[in-house]
Amino acid sequence: MSRPDLSSQDPHDAVDDEQESPPPACVMSFNASDPSGAGGSAGDVATIAAMGAHALPVVTAIVMRDTAEVFDHHTLDGDVIVEQARSILEDVPVAAWKVGFLGSAEGISSVAEVLSDYPDTPLVAYLPSISWLDEEQQQSYLDAFRELVLPQTLVLVGNHKTLSDCLLPDWDADRPASPRELAVAAHQHGAAHVLVTGIGLPNQFIDNVLAGPQGAITGEKFERFEASFVGAGDTLSAALAALLSVGSEPHDAVGEALAFLDQSLEAGFRPGMGNVVPDRFFWALPPGEEGEDGQPLPASATAAEEAPMDEPPSRGGPRRIH
């Protein structure tokens, strides 16, 4: 792409043009530091930027992990979390919130305190699997999440099993809870919608459904493949928050966020020995190389030649949203 010739332009005019251009919408993300870059604050920043918004990341905890598993985590003091958020909120208007892993019940309380001052700003709350915490930590985290975060949530995002364990812990029916039943349970705690991912379907498909108390609203089916991903849930929820920040309606934003996730997973890569990481900048890939006749190679041919021999093609992974 050629750059415009600015040699004859008055530099003051250029400054005026920049000042007239509106800044991107800002999304504040409350999430843990994830050194793998697959999820957490790093994943949120990448996703929100890829969606054309600007991320304001507030770190809530430090997670010790690689691309395969979580080993441990260290929580931050609640006052430190609040001070991070308040410092930038005094300077920059926020158009949407994204909540990820908040570290502890104390962290949840601190974040909820900030959120409560901005009741009209849409909140996307992602509930990751916290099965790696001990039972007492899990229980206190979920209790605080239900009591303090859900009443302020526009869309709750999570894997079907994770949401079922949180919202319907006493479910004993022979069948899994439906998205509508999860939405009813979430609505009882104050959440307007749930986006339920990873719903098993026949013929190697999984469903992802946005639902409210009245029933399913929209959704998208993904095909299941053989590899597994890490960071997909953070990607989906951050993309949704970015879309809501520019005024999209939830049902429209969910469809676009799911399409973005689908393409990010299709282009996913394995940076280490663990799971595949979503490529949020799939749309920014360089143009294909030229063949012997000077014509561009098909994208599939270029990808196949560049892929390591011991790794499957990019589509060789299931869309498993953790």
C-alpha positions as CSV (number, residue, x, y, z in Angstrom):
1,M,0.0,0.0,0.0
2,S,1.5,3.4,-1.0
3,R,1.6,6.2,1.5
4,P,0.1,9.6,0.7
5,D,2.5,12.4,-0.2
6,L,2.5,14.9,2.6
7,S,5.5,16.9,1.5
8,S,3.4,19.9,0.3
9,Q,0.9,19.8,3.2
10,D,1.0,22.4,5.9
11,P,1.9,20.5,9.1
12,H,-0.7,22.5,11.0
13,D,-3.3,21.2,8.6
14,A,-2.3,17.6,9.4
15,V,-2.6,18.3,13.1
16,D,-6.0,19.8,12.6
17,D,-7.1,16.7,10.6
18,E,-5.9,14.4,13.3
19,Q,-7.7,16.5,15.9
20,E,-11.0,16.3,14.0
21,S,-10.8,12.5,13.7
22,P,-12.7,10.9,16.5
23,P,-10.7,8.5,18.7
24,P,-11.6,4.8,18.8
25,A,-14.0,3.6,21.5
26,C,-12.3,2.6,24.7
27,V,-13.0,-0.7,26.4
28,M,-11.7,-1.3,29.9
29,S,-10.7,-4.9,30.5
30,F,-10.4,-6.4,34.0
31,N,-8.4,-9.5,33.7
32,A,-5.3,-11.5,34.9
33,S,-1.8,-11.2,33.4
34,D,-1.3,-14.3,31.3
35,P,2.4,-14.8,30.2
36,S,1.3,-17.1,27.3
37,G,-0.5,-14.3,25.6
38,A,-3.3,-16.7,24.8
39,G,-5.9,-15.0,27.1
40,G,-6.0,-12.7,30.1
41,S,-5.0,-9.0,29.6
42,A,-2.7,-9.7,26.7
43,G,-5.5,-11.6,24.8
44,D,-8.0,-8.8,25.5
45,V,-5.6,-6.1,24.3
46,A,-4.9,-8.0,21.0
47,T,-8.6,-8.7,20.4
48,I,-9.9,-5.3,21.2
49,A,-7.3,-3.7,19.0
50,A,-8.1,-6.1,16.2
51,M,-11.7,-5.0,16.4
52,G,-10.7,-1.4,16.0
53,A,-11.3,-0.2,19.6
54,H,-8.7,0.8,22.3
55,A,-8.1,-1.4,25.3
56,L,-7.6,0.0,28.8
57,P,-6.2,-3.1,30.6
58,V,-6.5,-3.4,34.4
59,V,-4.6,-6.3,35.9
60,T,-6.4,-8.2,38.6
61,A,-4.1,-11.2,39.2
62,I,-0.9,-12.8,37.9
63,V,-1.5,-16.3,36.5
64,M,1.4,-18.8,36.2
65,R,0.8,-20.8,33.1
66,D,2.0,-22.0,29.8
67,T,0.0,-22.9,26.7
68,A,-1.0,-26.2,28.2
69,E,-2.1,-25.6,31.8
70,V,-2.3,-23.2,34.7
71,F,0.1,-23.9,37.6
72,D,-0.7,-21.2,40.1
73,H,-1.8,-17.6,40.5
74,H,-1.1,-14.6,42.7
75,T,-3.9,-12.1,43.5
76,L,-3.5,-8.4,43.6
77,D,-4.7,-6.3,46.5
78,G,-8.2,-4.9,45.9
79,D,-7.0,-1.3,46.4
80,V,-4.4,-1.8,43.7
81,I,-7.0,-3.0,41.3
82,V,-9.3,0.0,42.1
83,E,-6.5,2.5,41.8
84,Q,-5.5,1.2,38.4
85,A,-9.1,1.7,37.1
86,R,-9.8,5.0,38.8
87,S,-6.6,6.6,37.6
88,I,-7.5,6.1,33.9
89,L,-11.2,6.6,34.4
90,E,-10.6,10.2,35.5
91,D,-8.9,10.8,32.2
92,V,-10.6,8.6,29.5
93,P,-14.3,7.8,28.9
94,V,-15.1,4.1,28.7
95,A,-17.7,2.8,26.2
96,A,-17.8,-0.8,27.4
97,W,-16.4,-3.2,30.1
98,K,-14.9,-6.6,29.7
99,V,-14.5,-8.8,32.9
100,G,-12.3,-11.9,32.8
101,F,-10.6,-13.7,35.7
102,L,-10.6,-11.4,38.7
103,G,-8.3,-13.5,41.0
104,S,-10.4,-13.8,44.1
105,A,-13.6,-12.8,45.9
106,E,-11.8,-9.6,47.0
107,G,-10.8,-8.8,43.5
108,I,-14.4,-9.3,42.4
109,S,-15.6,-7.0,45.1
110,S,-13.1,-4.3,44.0
111,V,-14.1,-4.5,40.4
112,A,-17.8,-4.5,41.2
113,E,-17.3,-1.3,43.2
114,V,-15.9,0.4,40.1
115,L,-18.5,-1.0,37.7
116,S,-21.4,0.2,40.0
117,D,-20.5,3.8,39.3
118,Y,-21.2,3.4,35.6
119,P,-24.5,1.5,35.4
120,D,-25.2,2.6,31.8
121,T,-22.0,1.3,30.3
122,P,-22.4,-2.3,28.8
123,L,-20.6,-5.1,30.7
124,V,-19.5,-8.3,29.1
125,A,-18.6,-10.8,31.9
126,Y,-16.6,-13.9,30.9
127,L,-16.6,-16.8,33.4
128,P,-13.6,-19.0,32.7
129,S,-13.1,-22.4,34.1
130,I,-11.6,-22.1,37.5
131,S,-11.3,-25.9,38.2
132,W,-7.6,-25.5,38.9
133,L,-8.5,-23.6,42.1
134,D,-9.1,-25.5,45.3
135,E,-12.8,-26.1,46.2
136,E,-13.0,-23.4,48.9
137,Q,-11.5,-20.8,46.5
138,Q,-13.9,-21.8,43.7
139,Q,-16.9,-21.5,46.0
140,S,-16.0,-18.1,47.3
141,Y,-15.2,-16.8,43.8
142,L,-18.5,-18.0,42.3
143,D,-20.5,-16.7,45.3
144,A,-19.0,-13.3,44.9
145,F,-19.4,-13.4,41.1
146,R,-23.1,-14.2,41.3
147,E,-23.7,-11.6,43.9
148,L,-21.7,-8.7,42.7
149,V,-20.9,-9.0,39.0
150,L,-24.0,-10.7,37.5
151,P,-26.4,-7.9,38.6
152,Q,-24.4,-5.5,36.4
153,T,-23.9,-7.8,33.4
154,L,-25.5,-7.3,30.0
155,V,-24.0,-10.5,28.5
156,L,-22.5,-13.4,30.5
157,V,-20.2,-15.5,28.4
158,G,-19.0,-19.0,29.2
159,N,-18.7,-22.6,28.3
160,H,-21.9,-24.7,28.8
161,K,-20.4,-26.8,31.7
162,T,-18.8,-23.8,33.4
163,L,-22.0,-21.8,33.3
164,S,-24.1,-24.8,34.4
165,D,-21.8,-25.4,37.4
166,C,-22.1,-21.7,38.4
167,L,-25.7,-21.0,37.7
168,L,-27.4,-24.4,38.3
169,P,-25.1,-26.2,40.7
170,D,-27.9,-28.5,41.9
171,W,-29.0,-29.6,38.4
172,D,-29.8,-33.3,38.5
173,A,-31.8,-33.9,35.3
174,D,-30.7,-36.6,32.9
175,R,-30.2,-34.0,30.2
176,P,-28.0,-30.9,30.1
177,A,-29.5,-27.5,31.0
178,S,-30.7,-25.6,27.9
179,P,-29.4,-22.1,27.1
180,R,-32.8,-20.7,28.1
181,E,-32.6,-22.4,31.5
182,L,-29.2,-21.0,32.0
183,A,-30.5,-17.6,31.0
184,V,-33.4,-17.8,33.4
185,A,-30.9,-18.7,36.2
186,A,-28.6,-15.8,35.2
187,H,-31.5,-13.4,35.0
188,Q,-32.4,-14.3,38.6
189,H,-29.1,-12.8,39.6
190,G,-29.6,-9.8,37.3
191,A,-27.8,-10.7,34.1
192,A,-29.7,-9.7,30.9
193,H,-28.3,-12.4,28.5
194,V,-26.1,-15.4,28.5
195,L,-23.8,-16.5,25.6
196,V,-23.4,-20.2,26.1
197,T,-20.5,-21.9,24.2
198,G,-19.4,-25.4,23.6
199,I,-22.9,-27.1,23.5
200,G,-22.4,-30.6,22.1
201,L,-24.3,-31.5,19.0
202,P,-24.4,-34.6,16.9
203,N,-22.1,-35.1,13.9
204,Q,-19.0,-33.4,15.4
205,F,-20.6,-29.9,15.8
206,I,-20.8,-27.6,18.8
207,D,-23.3,-24.8,19.2
208,N,-22.9,-21.3,20.7
209,V,-26.2,-19.6,21.7
210,L,-27.2,-16.2,22.9
211,A,-30.2,-16.6,25.1
212,G,-32.5,-14.6,27.4
213,P,-35.2,-15.7,29.8
214,Q,-37.6,-16.0,26.9
215,G,-35.4,-18.4,24.9
216,A,-32.6,-18.5,22.3
217,I,-32.0,-15.3,20.4
218,T,-29.1,-16.1,18.0
219,G,-26.1,-18.4,17.6
220,E,-23.6,-20.1,15.4
221,K,-22.5,-23.7,15.0
222,F,-18.8,-24.6,14.8
223,E,-17.3,-27.8,13.5
224,R,-15.2,-29.8,16.0
225,F,-11.7,-30.8,15.0
226,E,-8.9,-32.6,16.8
227,A,-6.7,-30.0,18.5
228,S,-7.7,-27.8,21.4
229,F,-7.4,-24.1,21.9
230,V,-6.6,-21.8,24.8
231,G,-7.8,-18.2,25.0
232,A,-10.9,-18.6,22.9
233,G,-13.4,-17.5,25.6
234,D,-11.4,-14.3,26.3
235,T,-11.2,-13.7,22.6
236,L,-15.0,-14.0,22.1
237,S,-15.9,-11.9,25.1
238,A,-13.4,-9.1,24.3
239,A,-14.6,-9.0,20.7
240,L,-18.2,-8.7,22.0
241,A,-17.3,-5.9,24.3
242,A,-15.5,-4.0,21.5
243,L,-18.6,-4.3,19.3
244,L,-20.9,-3.1,22.1
245,S,-18.6,-0.2,22.7
246,V,-19.7,1.3,19.3
247,G,-23.4,0.9,19.9
248,S,-24.1,-2.5,18.3
249,E,-27.1,-4.4,19.6
250,P,-26.3,-7.5,21.5
251,H,-27.8,-10.0,19.0
252,D,-25.9,-8.3,16.1
253,A,-22.7,-8.0,18.1
254,V,-22.8,-11.7,19.1
255,G,-23.0,-12.8,15.5
256,E,-20.1,-10.7,14.5
257,A,-18.0,-11.7,17.5
258,L,-18.6,-15.4,16.8
259,A,-17.6,-14.9,13.2
260,F,-14.4,-13.2,14.4
261,L,-13.7,-16.0,16.8
262,D,-14.3,-18.6,14.1
263,Q,-11.7,-17.0,11.8
264,S,-9.2,-16.4,14.7
265,L,-9.4,-20.1,15.6
266,E,-9.1,-21.2,11.9
267,A,-5.9,-19.2,11.6
268,G,-4.7,-20.3,15.1
269,F,-1.1,-21.2,15.7
270,R,0.8,-23.3,18.3
271,P,3.7,-21.1,19.7
272,G,4.9,-23.8,22.1
273,M,4.2,-27.5,23.0
274,G,0.7,-26.9,24.4
275,N,-2.6,-25.8,22.9
276,V,-3.3,-23.6,19.9
277,V,-3.6,-19.9,20.4
278,P,-6.2,-17.8,18.4
279,D,-4.7,-15.5,15.8
280,R,-6.7,-12.3,16.3
281,F,-4.9,-10.6,13.4
282,F,-5.8,-13.2,10.8
283,W,-7.0,-10.4,8.5
284,A,-3.6,-8.7,8.6
285,L,-1.6,-11.7,7.0
286,P,0.8,-10.7,4.3
287,P,-0.2,-11.3,0.7
288,G,0.5,-14.7,-0.8
289,E,3.9,-15.4,-2.4
290,E,4.4,-15.5,-6.2
291,G,4.7,-18.8,-8.1
292,E,7.1,-19.6,-10.8
293,D,4.9,-17.9,-13.4
294,G,4.8,-14.7,-11.4
295,Q,1.2,-15.2,-10.3
296,P,0.3,-15.2,-6.6
297,L,0.0,-18.7,-5.1
298,P,-3.4,-19.7,-3.7
299,A,-3.6,-19.0,0.0
300,S,-4.0,-22.7,0.8
301,A,-0.8,-23.5,-1.1
302,T,1.2,-20.8,0.6
303,A,0.1,-21.9,4.0
304,A,0.8,-25.6,3.3
305,E,4.3,-24.8,2.1
306,E,5.1,-22.6,5.1
307,A,3.6,-24.9,7.8
308,P,6.0,-27.1,9.7
309,M,5.8,-30.7,8.7
310,D,5.1,-31.9,12.2
311,E,2.0,-29.7,12.7
312,P,-1.5,-30.0,11.2
313,P,-2.9,-27.2,9.0
314,S,-4.5,-24.3,10.8
315,R,-8.0,-25.8,10.5
316,G,-6.9,-28.9,12.3
317,G,-8.2,-27.8,15.6
318,P,-11.5,-27.9,17.3
319,R,-13.4,-24.8,18.3
320,R,-13.3,-25.6,22.0
321,I,-14.1,-22.5,24.0
322,H,-12.6,-22.8,27.5
